[in-house]
Amino acid sequence: MKQHTVIDSPYGPLTLVADEGVLCGLYMSGQRHRPPEETFGEAARTAAFDEAEEQLEAYFRGGLKDFAVELRLNGTPFQRRVWDQLRRIPYGETRSYGELADALGAPGASRAVGLANGRNPVGIIVPCHRVVGAKGALTGYGGGLDRKKRLLDLESGAGLF
C-alpha cells in the first residue's frame, strides 16, 4: 500500500512516497518523469517520512553527507544498477555519464546511463544531481538545471541554507 506526504524544502515542495512503509519516491514539483499524483496513494504521515524529512533537513543545512534511509527502488535491473552507482558517488563530487557506464562494466552505455539517471525515483537521496557531462557541463536534470546547480553548490559549501 502506497502513502505520500509533501514537505517543504529550500528547493520547493518535495513529495515523499512510501510503499509498505519504505521510501520509494522523492519528487520535486515540476519534475520530469514525475508519476501521476494518483499513483502516490493516500496522504499520510509515517515513520519513513519522518526519518527522510529529518535527514533531508540535516542535508540542506550541510550537516549530513550520507543518507541512511531505507529505500525501495523500483525499476529495471539496469536502472537499479545505475541507481546503486549513483549512491556510491561521494558527497561533493561528480561523475560523468561515461564514468558511470565504465563503473558498470558497460563502456559506451553512457546514453543508457543518462536515461536511467533521469528515471531515478528518489531524487537527492539517490544523488542523480552529481552526474555531469563529459567535460563537467551541467546537463539534464529532472528537477531542472537551476536546482541541480544549487544542489552541487550546497555540497561544495557555496550554497548552505
N, C-alpha and C positions, 0 to 999 in steps of 0.2 A: 504494500500500500504506500503510495507516494503522498508526501506532505510538503508544503513550502511556507516560506516566510520571506519578507522583504526587510532588509536592514539598510541603514544609511551608511555611506562611506564618503571619503574625500573624492571619489570617482563617480558619485551619483548612487542611486539606489542599486543594491545588489539583491538578486533573488536567489535564495538558497533552496535547494530541493533535496529531499531525503527519500530514500526507498527503504522501507522497513527499518527506519531509524539510522540509516547510514547515508552520509552525504554523497549525492550522485550528481549534483549540479550547482554551479555558481555562475549566474548570468548577469551581465550588465544591461542597463537599458539601451535599446537601440543596437544590441549586439547582432552581428551577422551570425547566421545559423542558430539563433535562439529558438528553441522549440516553442510551439504554441502554448499559451498560458494554460489551456485546458488539460495539458499533459502533466502539469505540476502537482496535481492532487489538491487536497483540501488545505486551507490555510490553518496552520497550527504552530505551536512552539514545542520543540523537542530538545533533548539534551544535546543531540548532534548540532543543532543550530546554535545553542548557547556556546558550545565549545568552539565552533567555527567562528562565531562572531567575536568571542574573546581573543582568539588567536589573530584574526584579521585586524582588530583594533591595535593589538600589540605590533603587528607588522607595519601598519600605517604610521605608527609612532616611531618606527625604526628600531624597536626593541625585540623583534622576532625575525630570525633569519631562516628557520626551518619549521615548516608546519608539521604537526603531529596529529592531524585529523584523520580518522578512518574514512576511507573513500571506497565507493563502488563505481568504477569507471566502466560504463557500458559502451562497447564499440567492437569493431572487428579485431581479430588478433593483431594485425599490423598496427592499427590505431593504438591499441593498448601498449604495444612495444614502444611506439613513438612517445606516448604519454609517460611511460616509465623513464625513458631517456630524458624527457623534459625535467623530471623531478631530480635528476642527477646533476643538472646544471647548477653550480653553486650560486648562492646569493651574490648579487653584484657583478656577475659575469654573464657573458653572452656566448652563444654558439651560432654558427651559420647552419642553414638547412643542409648543406653538403657535409658539414662536420657531423651532424646528427645521423645522416644517411650512412656515413662511414662507420660511426659507432654502432650502428645496427647491423653492420656487415653487408650493407646494400649500397655500395658506391654507385652513384648515378641515379639514385632514387630520391634526390632532393625535392623534386616536384611532388612526389607521393608523400614525402615527409611534410611538406608545406600544406598539403590538403588535409592530412591527419592532424597537424598542428591547429589548423583552422577549425577543426571539429571538436577540439578539447572541450569537454563538458564542465570542467571545474576550473575556470579561469583563476588567475592569481595564485591559488594554492598549487595548481599544476602550472608552473610558470612559463606558459607559451609566449609571454611577452619578452622572454630572454632570448628568443630566436630572431636573428637578423639576417640581412642579405649577405652575400659572399664577401663584400668589401665593407661590411659593417653598417650598411644603409638600413634605416628603419623601413621595413617592408611589411605589408599585410598584417593586420591585427584585427580580429573580430570586434573588439571593443573600440576600434578607431586608433589611428596613429598618435593622436594627441594623448590619449590615455596610456598607450604603450610608452611614449617618451616620458610621461610623468612617472610611470612605474619604474622605469630604468633610472630616472633621476633620483627617485626615492631610494633605490638600492645603492646608488653611488654616493648618497649622503647629500645630494644637491637639492632634494625636494622633500625633506622631512616635514610632516604635519604636526 
